[in-house]
């Protein structure tokens, strides 16, 4: 444990000076992760203080309530009646991604602009989806879901070959979800930073008479659309997690819905 | 020089293709909402998910460009 104050200071300095080329920051990411956690924790405490039995008082409590109802409507629409069970997980993801994205607007570096944190989140999401699928359908049922539909009327060897093929392709695409989720967040946030840097460098070293301007921060014009991206990326991560959860857990409801639809169709 | 040109072409062509594809998808989604406004919620979700998967193609090219950027002058 030869962890020195000077080393810590240099790490923090390198994290702060990371800028667009935020890679190679090393342990400095935990500094920012800590800031994000503290922010979420303070927000939660403030929101909790506003909770009353019949009404919520104060802005943080109302914001938390809105976020809850928003996630409840999304989960109910995508997953089905048992969707609200997954709100704690999705709320955690939403808050962390949103807060760290918003810090990316202010600070030169943000955890969600680093692939390492995103891939960690993606692995957690992936494992949680697998766990929920196994919990709902059993380990064997969950594995069977990858093998595609039951192939009747075919020779047994041929059906097993096709099912095995579908199984391997499904497993591959399931693992690929880790990369697609993490690259989506990383590319959007880091891409925004690069575009902002490029816009900042359009006008540099202007001299008007005796007045000298080092640069015009045109990248600031991107703030509104980048704030929109912050919300959208947090929402998209949660939506995709919902879609994945619906795919592995929603079989009973789907069948029920299909049966109901067929029933209504027959009546019409 | 070659690498810089390659990055420009990669990101530009990916942006072109993804822009056309997302435009077609948004066209379909908005047509659907205009014809049946009561289904707007479901259409929005499906549209958003399809747009996201299209955007991933661009982001992959962006990542490749990002990786190539480290090789300029190396």
Interface residues (C-beta under 8 A of the other chain):
Chain A: X77 X78 X180 X183 X184 X186 X187 X188 X190 X191 X194 X236 X239 X240 X243
Chain B: X41 X42 X45 X48 X49 X52 X53 X55 X56 X58 X59 X60 X62 X63 X66
